[in-house]
Amino acid sequence: MASGEETEPRFNEVLNQEFPSVLESVDAAEAEVLKAAEKSGFDEDSRHDISMAFRECMVNAVVHGNKYNRKKTVRIRIETGDAFRISVLDQGEGFEVHEVPDPLQDNNLLRHSGRGLFLMGAFMDDVKVHKADPIGTEVVLTKKIPPRT
């Protein structure tokens, strides 16, 4: 490899599972995320951050994405390697992230819309949102894995 070339991040899939679009699924999926985060070496505070971001994302997928439709699922994929990555994919209509109101603007302070994405960004190192093909929204939450001591 030539000097200055970036290498592709390496990831190993830890979980790839569908959950029904019910709020009870949030706890079950969160338990899987926390197990994987602990195995990846995150301390209690970091696991709490991951948990808060994931819960917000999963609730959004069930409530706003799939609108509680029991015929739809939320797919959770967890990958570890150079970082800890959680993908949350719903089967909803999708949305444009730039259309979500900024919860920090004065006229939006009392609105509920936009807070979830803001919180995910506060707790994770990176958050990417895009429309999935053919339907749905995929949110990818990434947190750097701490060095092993």
Backbone as JSON Lines, residues from 0, in Angstrom:
{"i":0,"aa":"M","n":[0.85,-1.17,0.0],"ca":[0.0,0.0,0.0],"c":[0.89,1.23,0.0]}
{"i":1,"aa":"A","n":[0.56,2.18,-0.85],"ca":[1.35,3.41,-0.95],"c":[1.12,4.29,0.26]}
{"i":2,"aa":"S","n":[2.12,5.06,0.59],"ca":[2.02,5.96,1.73],"c":[0.88,6.96,1.5]}
{"i":3,"aa":"G","n":[0.09,7.21,2.53],"ca":[-1.01,8.16,2.45],"c":[-2.33,7.54,2.02]}
{"i":4,"aa":"E","n":[-2.32,6.27,1.56],"ca":[-3.57,5.62,1.18],"c":[-4.34,5.24,2.43]}
{"i":5,"aa":"E","n":[-5.65,5.45,2.38],"ca":[-6.49,5.04,3.51],"c":[-6.95,3.61,3.28]}
{"i":6,"aa":"T","n":[-7.0,2.85,4.33],"ca":[-7.5,1.5,4.22],"c":[-8.98,1.5,4.58]}
{"i":7,"aa":"E","n":[-9.7,0.56,4.0],"ca":[-11.12,0.41,4.33],"c":[-11.23,-0.07,5.78]}
{"i":8,"aa":"P","n":[-12.2,0.48,6.53],"ca":[-12.39,-0.01,7.89],"c":[-12.77,-1.49,7.87]}
{"i":9,"aa":"R","n":[-12.32,-2.2,8.86],"ca":[-12.65,-3.62,8.98],"c":[-13.77,-3.8,9.99]}
{"i":10,"aa":"F","n":[-14.78,-4.59,9.61],"ca":[-15.9,-4.85,10.5],"c":[-16.27,-6.32,10.45]}
{"i":11,"aa":"N","n":[-16.67,-6.84,11.6],"ca":[-17.2,-8.19,11.7],"c":[-18.64,-8.07,12.18]}
{"i":12,"aa":"E","n":[-19.53,-8.76,11.5],"ca":[-20.93,-8.71,11.88],"c":[-21.15,-9.52,13.16]}
{"i":13,"aa":"V","n":[-21.77,-8.88,14.14],"ca":[-22.04,-9.51,15.43],"c":[-23.5,-9.92,15.53]}
{"i":14,"aa":"L","n":[-24.38,-9.13,14.93],"ca":[-25.82,-9.39,14.99],"c":[-26.46,-8.88,13.71]}
{"i":15,"aa":"N","n":[-27.42,-9.63,13.2],"ca":[-28.23,-9.2,12.06],"c":[-29.59,-9.83,12.3]}
{"i":16,"aa":"Q","n":[-30.52,-9.06,12.87],"ca":[-31.78,-9.63,13.34],"c":[-32.92,-8.65,13.1]}
{"i":17,"aa":"E","n":[-34.09,-9.2,12.78],"ca":[-35.29,-8.39,12.64],"c":[-36.09,-8.46,13.93]}
{"i":18,"aa":"F","n":[-36.67,-7.31,14.28],"ca":[-37.53,-7.2,15.45],"c":[-38.88,-6.68,15.01]}
{"i":19,"aa":"P","n":[-39.98,-7.16,15.64],"ca":[-41.31,-6.65,15.27],"c":[-41.46,-5.19,15.68]}
{"i":20,"aa":"S","n":[-42.36,-4.5,15.01],"ca":[-42.58,-3.07,15.26],"c":[-43.5,-2.85,16.46]}
{"i":21,"aa":"V","n":[-43.02,-3.25,17.62],"ca":[-43.72,-3.02,18.88],"c":[-42.7,-2.47,19.87]}
{"i":22,"aa":"L","n":[-43.18,-1.68,20.82],"ca":[-42.26,-1.05,21.77],"c":[-41.5,-2.07,22.62]}
{"i":23,"aa":"E","n":[-42.07,-3.25,22.83],"ca":[-41.38,-4.3,23.59],"c":[-40.08,-4.72,22.9]}
{"i":24,"aa":"S","n":[-40.02,-4.54,21.6],"ca":[-38.81,-4.89,20.85],"c":[-37.63,-4.0,21.21]}
{"i":25,"aa":"V","n":[-37.92,-2.79,21.67],"ca":[-36.85,-1.85,22.0],"c":[-35.95,-2.44,23.09]}
{"i":26,"aa":"D","n":[-36.55,-2.97,24.15],"ca":[-35.77,-3.56,25.25],"c":[-34.98,-4.78,24.79]}
{"i":27,"aa":"A","n":[-35.6,-5.63,23.99],"ca":[-34.92,-6.84,23.52],"c":[-33.73,-6.48,22.63]}
{"i":28,"aa":"A","n":[-33.92,-5.54,21.72],"ca":[-32.83,-5.13,20.84],"c":[-31.74,-4.41,21.62]}
{"i":29,"aa":"E","n":[-32.14,-3.57,22.58],"ca":[-31.16,-2.85,23.39],"c":[-30.28,-3.82,24.17]}
{"i":30,"aa":"A","n":[-30.86,-4.89,24.68],"ca":[-30.07,-5.89,25.42],"c":[-28.98,-6.48,24.53]}
{"i":31,"aa":"E","n":[-29.31,-6.74,23.26],"ca":[-28.32,-7.27,22.32],"c":[-27.22,-6.24,22.06]}
{"i":32,"aa":"V","n":[-27.61,-4.99,21.89],"ca":[-26.64,-3.92,21.66],"c":[-25.69,-3.79,22.84]}
{"i":33,"aa":"L","n":[-26.24,-3.82,24.05],"ca":[-25.41,-3.66,25.24],"c":[-24.45,-4.83,25.44]}
{"i":34,"aa":"K","n":[-24.89,-6.05,25.11],"ca":[-23.99,-7.21,25.19],"c":[-22.82,-7.02,24.24]}
{"i":35,"aa":"A","n":[-23.13,-6.61,23.03],"ca":[-22.07,-6.42,22.03],"c":[-21.14,-5.27,22.43]}
{"i":36,"aa":"A","n":[-21.69,-4.21,22.99],"ca":[-20.87,-3.06,23.41],"c":[-19.93,-3.46,24.55]}
{"i":37,"aa":"E","n":[-20.42,-4.26,25.47],"ca":[-19.57,-4.71,26.57],"c":[-18.43,-5.6,26.05]}
{"i":38,"aa":"K","n":[-18.76,-6.52,25.15],"ca":[-17.74,-7.38,24.56],"c":[-16.7,-6.58,23.78]}
{"i":39,"aa":"S","n":[-17.11,-5.42,23.27],"ca":[-16.2,-4.58,22.5],"c":[-15.29,-3.73,23.38]}
{"i":40,"aa":"G","n":[-15.53,-3.77,24.7],"ca":[-14.63,-3.09,25.62],"c":[-15.08,-1.72,26.11]}
{"i":41,"aa":"F","n":[-16.33,-1.36,25.86],"ca":[-16.82,-0.07,26.33],"c":[-17.07,-0.09,27.83]}
{"i":42,"aa":"D","n":[-16.71,1.0,28.5],"ca":[-16.98,1.12,29.93],"c":[-18.46,1.45,30.15]}
{"i":43,"aa":"E","n":[-18.85,1.5,31.41],"ca":[-20.26,1.71,31.75],"c":[-20.81,3.03,31.19]}
{"i":44,"aa":"D","n":[-20.04,4.09,31.29],"ca":[-20.51,5.39,30.78],"c":[-20.72,5.34,29.26]}
{"i":45,"aa":"S","n":[-19.79,4.74,28.55],"ca":[-19.92,4.65,27.1],"c":[-21.08,3.75,26.7]}
{"i":46,"aa":"R","n":[-21.28,2.67,27.45],"ca":[-22.43,1.78,27.17],"c":[-23.73,2.54,27.4]}
{"i":47,"aa":"H","n":[-23.77,3.41,28.4],"ca":[-24.96,4.22,28.65],"c":[-25.22,5.14,27.46]}
{"i":48,"aa":"D","n":[-24.17,5.78,26.95],"ca":[-24.31,6.65,25.78],"c":[-24.85,5.88,24.58]}
{"i":49,"aa":"I","n":[-24.27,4.72,24.33],"ca":[-24.71,3.88,23.21],"c":[-26.17,3.49,23.41]}
{"i":50,"aa":"S","n":[-26.52,3.11,24.63],"ca":[-27.88,2.71,24.94],"c":[-28.88,3.84,24.69]}
{"i":51,"aa":"M","n":[-28.55,5.04,25.13],"ca":[-29.45,6.18,24.95],"c":[-29.66,6.48,23.47]}
{"i":52,"aa":"A","n":[-28.58,6.49,22.7],"ca":[-28.68,6.76,21.26],"c":[-29.48,5.66,20.57]}
{"i":53,"aa":"F","n":[-29.18,4.41,20.9],"ca":[-29.87,3.3,20.25],"c":[-31.36,3.3,20.58]}
{"i":54,"aa":"R","n":[-31.7,3.49,21.85],"ca":[-33.12,3.5,22.25],"c":[-33.89,4.55,21.46]}
{"i":55,"aa":"E","n":[-33.31,5.73,21.37],"ca":[-33.96,6.81,20.63],"c":[-34.18,6.4,19.18]}
{"i":56,"aa":"C","n":[-33.16,5.81,18.59],"ca":[-33.23,5.39,17.2],"c":[-34.26,4.27,16.99]}
{"i":57,"aa":"M","n":[-34.25,3.3,17.88],"ca":[-35.17,2.16,17.76],"c":[-36.62,2.62,17.95]}
{"i":58,"aa":"V","n":[-36.85,3.47,18.93],"ca":[-38.22,3.99,19.15],"c":[-38.68,4.76,17.91]}
{"i":59,"aa":"N","n":[-37.8,5.59,17.35],"ca":[-38.15,6.32,16.13],"c":[-38.53,5.36,15.0]}
{"i":60,"aa":"A","n":[-37.79,4.27,14.86],"ca":[-38.07,3.3,13.8],"c":[-39.43,2.65,13.98]}
{"i":61,"aa":"V","n":[-39.75,2.27,15.22],"ca":[-41.03,1.61,15.5],"c":[-42.19,2.61,15.38]}
{"i":62,"aa":"V","n":[-42.04,3.77,16.0],"ca":[-43.14,4.73,16.11],"c":[-43.31,5.55,14.82]}
{"i":63,"aa":"H","n":[-42.24,6.22,14.39],"ca":[-42.34,7.13,13.25],"c":[-42.13,6.43,11.92]}
{"i":64,"aa":"G","n":[-41.19,5.5,11.87],"ca":[-40.92,4.8,10.62],"c":[-42.02,3.82,10.27]}
{"i":65,"aa":"N","n":[-42.18,2.81,11.11],"ca":[-43.14,1.74,10.83],"c":[-44.53,2.0,11.39]}
{"i":66,"aa":"K","n":[-44.7,3.06,12.14],"ca":[-46.0,3.47,12.69],"c":[-46.72,2.32,13.4]}
{"i":67,"aa":"Y","n":[-45.94,1.57,14.2],"ca":[-46.47,0.45,14.98],"c":[-47.08,-0.67,14.13]}
{"i":68,"aa":"N","n":[-46.81,-0.71,12.85],"ca":[-47.39,-1.72,11.97],"c":[-46.71,-3.07,12.26]}
{"i":69,"aa":"R","n":[-47.47,-4.0,12.83],"ca":[-46.91,-5.29,13.23],"c":[-46.47,-6.14,12.03]}
{"i":70,"aa":"K","n":[-46.9,-5.77,10.83],"ca":[-46.47,-6.49,9.63],"c":[-45.09,-6.03,9.16]}
{"i":71,"aa":"K","n":[-44.61,-4.94,9.74],"ca":[-43.29,-4.41,9.39],"c":[-42.3,-4.72,10.5]}
{"i":72,"aa":"T","n":[-41.03,-4.78,10.13],"ca":[-40.0,-5.08,11.11],"c":[-38.93,-3.98,11.1]}
{"i":73,"aa":"V","n":[-38.11,-4.04,12.14],"ca":[-36.93,-3.18,12.22],"c":[-35.73,-4.12,12.23]}
{"i":74,"aa":"R","n":[-34.82,-3.95,11.27],"ca":[-33.63,-4.8,11.2],"c":[-32.48,-4.08,11.91]}
{"i":75,"aa":"I","n":[-31.87,-4.81,12.83],"ca":[-30.72,-4.3,13.58],"c":[-29.49,-5.09,13.14]}
{"i":76,"aa":"R","n":[-28.47,-4.36,12.75],"ca":[-27.2,-5.0,12.41],"c":[-26.12,-4.34,13.27]}
{"i":77,"aa":"I","n":[-25.35,-5.16,13.97],"ca":[-24.25,-4.65,14.78],"c":[-22.96,-5.19,14.19]}
{"i":78,"aa":"E","n":[-22.01,-4.29,13.99],"ca":[-20.7,-4.67,13.49],"c":[-19.64,-4.06,14.39]}
{"i":79,"aa":"T","n":[-18.6,-4.83,14.63],"ca":[-17.48,-4.32,15.41],"c":[-16.21,-4.52,14.62]}
{"i":80,"aa":"G","n":[-15.21,-3.81,15.0],"ca":[-13.92,-3.89,14.33],"c":[-13.15,-2.64,14.67]}
{"i":81,"aa":"D","n":[-12.91,-1.81,13.66],"ca":[-12.22,-0.55,13.9],"c":[-13.1,0.42,14.69]}
{"i":82,"aa":"A","n":[-14.41,0.16,14.7],"ca":[-15.37,0.96,15.46],"c":[-16.56,0.06,15.77]}
{"i":83,"aa":"F","n":[-17.49,0.57,16.55],"ca":[-18.71,-0.13,16.9],"c":[-19.82,0.52,16.1]}
{"i":84,"aa":"R","n":[-20.46,-0.25,15.25],"ca":[-21.45,0.32,14.33],"c":[-22.77,-0.42,14.47]}
{"i":85,"aa":"I","n":[-23.85,0.37,14.62],"ca":[-25.2,-0.17,14.72],"c":[-26.01,0.41,13.57]}
{"i":86,"aa":"S","n":[-26.61,-0.46,12.79],"ca":[-27.5,-0.04,11.71],"c":[-28.92,-0.38,12.12]}
{"i":87,"aa":"V","n":[-29.82,0.61,12.0],"ca":[-31.23,0.43,12.32],"c":[-32.01,0.75,11.05]}
{"i":88,"aa":"L","n":[-32.7,-0.25,10.52],"ca":[-33.4,-0.1,9.25],"c":[-34.88,-0.39,9.45]}
{"i":89,"aa":"D","n":[-35.72,0.64,9.19],"ca":[-37.16,0.42,9.29],"c":[-37.74,0.22,7.89]}
{"i":90,"aa":"Q","n":[-39.05,-0.03,7.82],"ca":[-39.73,-0.26,6.55],"c":[-40.77,0.83,6.3]}
{"i":91,"aa":"G","n":[-40.5,2.02,6.81],"ca":[-41.43,3.13,6.66],"c":[-41.25,3.87,5.35]}
{"i":92,"aa":"E","n":[-41.87,5.04,5.28],"ca":[-41.85,5.85,4.05],"c":[-40.54,6.61,3.89]}
{"i":93,"aa":"G","n":[-39.76,6.74,4.94],"ca":[-38.51,7.48,4.88],"c":[-38.74,8.96,5.08]}
{"i":94,"aa":"F","n":[-37.65,9.68,5.27],"ca":[-37.72,11.13,5.46],"c":[-36.39,11.73,5.05]}
{"i":95,"aa":"E","n":[-36.41,13.02,4.85],"ca":[-35.19,13.76,4.51],"c":[-34.67,14.42,5.77]}
{"i":96,"aa":"V","n":[-33.46,14.11,6.15],"ca":[-32.91,14.61,7.41],"c":[-32.84,16.13,7.43]}
{"i":97,"aa":"H","n":[-32.61,16.76,6.28],"ca":[-32.53,18.22,6.25],"c":[-33.89,18.89,6.49]}
{"i":98,"aa":"E","n":[-34.98,18.11,6.43],"ca":[-36.31,18.65,6.68],"c":[-36.7,18.58,8.16]}
{"i":99,"aa":"V","n":[-35.91,17.91,8.97],"ca":[-36.19,17.79,10.4],"c":[-35.81,19.1,11.08]}
{"i":100,"aa":"P","n":[-36.73,19.69,11.86],"ca":[-36.44,20.97,12.51],"c":[-35.28,20.86,13.51]}
{"i":101,"aa":"D","n":[-34.47,21.9,13.58],"ca":[-33.37,21.97,14.54],"c":[-33.98,22.21,15.92]}
{"i":102,"aa":"P","n":[-33.82,21.25,16.86],"ca":[-34.47,21.41,18.17],"c":[-33.87,22.52,19.02]}
{"i":103,"aa":"L","n":[-32.74,23.08,18.61],"ca":[-32.1,24.14,19.39],"c":[-32.54,25.54,18.97]}
{"i":104,"aa":"Q","n":[-33.24,25.66,17.85],"ca":[-33.75,26.97,17.45],"c":[-34.9,27.37,18.38]}
{"i":105,"aa":"D","n":[-34.97,28.65,18.71],"ca":[-35.97,29.14,19.66],"c":[-37.39,28.71,19.32]}
{"i":106,"aa":"N","n":[-37.78,28.78,18.05],"ca":[-39.15,28.44,17.68],"c":[-39.42,26.93,17.7]}
{"i":107,"aa":"N","n":[-38.4,26.12,17.94],"ca":[-38.57,24.66,17.98],"c":[-38.34,24.07,19.38]}
{"i":108,"aa":"L","n":[-38.05,24.9,20.35],"ca":[-37.68,24.38,21.68],"c":[-38.77,23.52,22.31]}
{"i":109,"aa":"L","n":[-40.0,23.8,22.04],"ca":[-41.1,23.03,22.64],"c":[-41.62,21.92,21.74]}
{"i":110,"aa":"R","n":[-41.08,21.81,20.54],"ca":[-41.49,20.74,19.62],"c":[-40.73,19.47,19.94]}
{"i":111,"aa":"H","n":[-41.36,18.35,19.66],"ca":[-40.7,17.07,19.91],"c":[-39.85,16.63,18.72]}
{"i":112,"aa":"S","n":[-40.18,17.09,17.55],"ca":[-39.49,16.66,16.33],"c":[-38.04,17.14,16.31]}
{"i":113,"aa":"G","n":[-37.15,16.23,15.98],"ca":[-35.73,16.58,15.83],"c":[-34.88,16.27,17.04]}
{"i":114,"aa":"R","n":[-35.47,16.09,18.18],"ca":[-34.68,15.85,19.39],"c":[-33.94,14.52,19.34]}
{"i":115,"aa":"G","n":[-34.59,13.51,18.78],"ca":[-33.96,12.19,18.72],"c":[-32.66,12.2,17.95]}
{"i":116,"aa":"L","n":[-32.66,12.8,16.77],"ca":[-31.43,12.88,15.98],"c":[-30.37,13.69,16.69]}
{"i":117,"aa":"F","n":[-30.79,14.76,17.37],"ca":[-29.85,15.58,18.13],"c":[-29.19,14.75,19.24]}
{"i":118,"aa":"L","n":[-30.0,13.98,19.97],"ca":[-29.47,13.15,21.06],"c":[-28.53,12.06,20.52]}
{"i":119,"aa":"M","n":[-28.92,11.44,19.42],"ca":[-28.05,10.41,18.84],"c":[-26.68,11.0,18.52]}
{"i":120,"aa":"G","n":[-26.68,12.18,17.95],"ca":[-25.42,12.85,17.61],"c":[-24.61,13.22,18.83]}
{"i":121,"aa":"A","n":[-25.29,13.53,19.94],"ca":[-24.59,13.9,21.17],"c":[-23.92,12.69,21.82]}
{"i":122,"aa":"F","n":[-24.52,11.52,21.67],"ca":[-24.01,10.32,22.35],"c":[-23.06,9.47,21.51]}
{"i":123,"aa":"M","n":[-23.1,9.63,20.19],"ca":[-22.29,8.81,19.3],"c":[-21.25,9.67,18.59]}
{"i":124,"aa":"D","n":[-20.22,9.03,18.04],"ca":[-19.2,9.76,17.3],"c":[-19.67,10.13,15.9]}
{"i":125,"aa":"D","n":[-20.56,9.33,15.33],"ca":[-21.06,9.61,13.99],"c":[-22.46,9.05,13.84]}
{"i":126,"aa":"V","n":[-23.32,9.8,13.16],"ca":[-24.68,9.36,12.85],"c":[-24.94,9.67,11.39]}
{"i":127,"aa":"K","n":[-25.32,8.64,10.64],"ca":[-25.66,8.83,9.24],"c":[-27.1,8.35,9.04]}
{"i":128,"aa":"V","n":[-27.87,9.12,8.28],"ca":[-29.26,8.8,8.0],"c":[-29.45,8.85,6.49]}
{"i":129,"aa":"H","n":[-30.04,7.79,5.94],"ca":[-30.36,7.84,4.52],"c":[-31.58,6.97,4.22]}
{"i":130,"aa":"K","n":[-32.25,7.34,3.12],"ca":[-33.38,6.54,2.67],"c":[-32.85,5.21,2.15]}
{"i":131,"aa":"A","n":[-33.55,4.16,2.49],"ca":[-33.17,2.83,2.03],"c":[-33.89,2.52,0.72]}
{"i":132,"aa":"D","n":[-33.37,1.57,-0.01],"ca":[-33.97,1.18,-1.28],"c":[-34.51,-0.23,-1.13]}
{"i":133,"aa":"P","n":[-35.75,-0.51,-1.36],"ca":[-36.75,0.33,-2.01],"c":[-37.56,1.2,-1.04]}
{"i":134,"aa":"I","n":[-37.6,0.81,0.24],"ca":[-38.36,1.61,1.21],"c":[-37.59,1.68,2.52]}
{"i":135,"aa":"G","n":[-38.0,2.62,3.37],"ca":[-37.46,2.68,4.72],"c":[-36.38,3.72,4.89]}
{"i":136,"aa":"T","n":[-35.93,3.78,6.13],"ca":[-34.84,4.66,6.52],"c":[-33.81,3.83,7.26]}
{"i":137,"aa":"E","n":[-32.55,4.07,6.96],"ca":[-31.47,3.42,7.68],"c":[-30.7,4.49,8.44]}
{"i":138,"aa":"V","n":[-30.52,4.25,9.74],"ca":[-29.71,5.11,10.57],"c":[-28.51,4.27,11.02]}
{"i":139,"aa":"V","n":[-27.32,4.82,10.83],"ca":[-26.1,4.11,11.22],"c":[-25.42,4.92,12.32]}
{"i":140,"aa":"L","n":[-25.33,4.32,13.5],"ca":[-24.71,4.93,14.68],"c":[-23.32,4.33,14.84]}
{"i":141,"aa":"T","n":[-22.3,5.18,14.98],"ca":[-20.93,4.68,15.11],"c":[-20.25,5.3,16.32]}
{"i":142,"aa":"K","n":[-19.54,4.47,17.06],"ca":[-18.74,4.93,18.2],"c":[-17.37,4.27,18.11]}
{"i":143,"aa":"K","n":[-16.34,5.07,18.31],"ca":[-14.98,4.53,18.29],"c":[-14.8,3.57,19.46]}
{"i":144,"aa":"I","n":[-14.12,2.48,19.19],"ca":[-13.86,1.49,20.25],"c":[-12.62,1.94,21.01]}
{"i":145,"aa":"P","n":[-12.71,1.95,22.34],"ca":[-11.55,2.4,23.13],"c":[-10.4,1.41,23.01]}
{"i":146,"aa":"P","n":[-9.18,1.92,23.13],"ca":[-8.03,1.01,23.07],"c":[-8.06,0.06,24.28]}
{"i":147,"aa":"R","n":[-7.65,-1.16,24.04],"ca":[-7.59,-2.17,25.13],"c":[-6.4,-1.85,26.02]}
{"i":148,"aa":"T","n":[-6.62,-1.92,27.33],"ca":[-5.52,-1.65,28.26],"c":[-5.04,-2.91,28.91]}
